[in-house]
Amino acid sequence: MVKSKKKDQDGPIIIKKYANRRLYNTQTSNYITLDFLAEMTRNDDDFVVIDAKSGEDITHGVLTQIIVEEESSGTSILPVNFLRQLISMYGNSMQSLMPSYLEASMDSFRKNQKQFQEAVEGALIKNPLGKMAVDNQKQFQEAIENALKASPLAGVVEKTLGPLGKRDKTVEMEPEEVEEEEEVSAKDMEISELKQQLADIQSKLDKLDD
């Protein structure tokens, strides 16, 4: 995207409009589209549009054209009643006051909009209720873990779920460790079976002695 100047930087950018309706950016020496001019407006770039032949300032007409294009593209923000009231002001005795009134209203709206956004962002970051909820959850978890540690079942819980207070991270075992653990488990099972067999034999011998 072609970069452009902001306000108060060596004056406004000069955009020339030719008879074929093409727009020429004299700063970057290239032709631009009406959509790009709309993007410059959203970026608060300062520019004026002049008629390439007569030198007349036609910024107002071009900006009005941008509004018409935006409204007809399905992104309408101007209510019908507002448009009716605005049209009715043409030729009205209050017409001369409308430009300054609308400009002041829009400036006030944008200022309040910025303050509202900053307030919402600040509330999300510094919300005392949100912080309280996090602290309460942490305290509740610590209380549960302390209760389990003092319980006779603490050993069973730790053997099943891992050490209390250290279960927030998942420990992944390497394949070799898994194989070693399986081998140890198999040996333990064999030893357990041998012990059971010896116990059965001893029981039978005891019965013979009787």
Residue pairs with C-beta under 8 A, 6 or more apart in sequence:
1 36
1 39
2 25
2 28
2 30
2 32
2 36
3 28
4 13
4 25
4 27
4 28
4 40
4 43
4 45
4 47
5 12
5 13
5 27
5 45
5 46
6 43
6 44
6 45
6 46
7 44
7 45
7 46
8 46
9 46
11 46
12 46
12 47
12 48
13 25
13 26
13 27
13 40
13 45
13 46
13 47
13 48
14 26
14 27
14 47
14 48
14 50
15 23
15 24
15 25
15 26
15 32
15 37
15 47
15 48
15 49
15 50
15 62
16 23
16 24
16 26
16 49
16 50
16 51
16 52
17 23
17 24
17 49
17 50
17 51
17 52
17 58
17 62
18 24
18 52
18 53
19 52
19 53
22 31
23 31
23 32
23 33
23 34
23 37
23 49
23 62
24 30
24 31
24 32
24 52
25 31
25 32
34 62
34 65
34 66
34 69
37 47
37 49
37 62
37 66
38 66
38 69
38 70
40 47
41 63
41 66
47 59
48 57
48 59
49 57
49 58
49 59
49 62
50 56
50 57
50 58
50 59
51 58
67 78
70 76
70 77
71 77
71 78
89 95
89 98
124 130
142 165
145 164
145 165
148 154
148 157
148 164
149 164
151 157
154 164
157 164
158 164
161 167
162 171
173 181
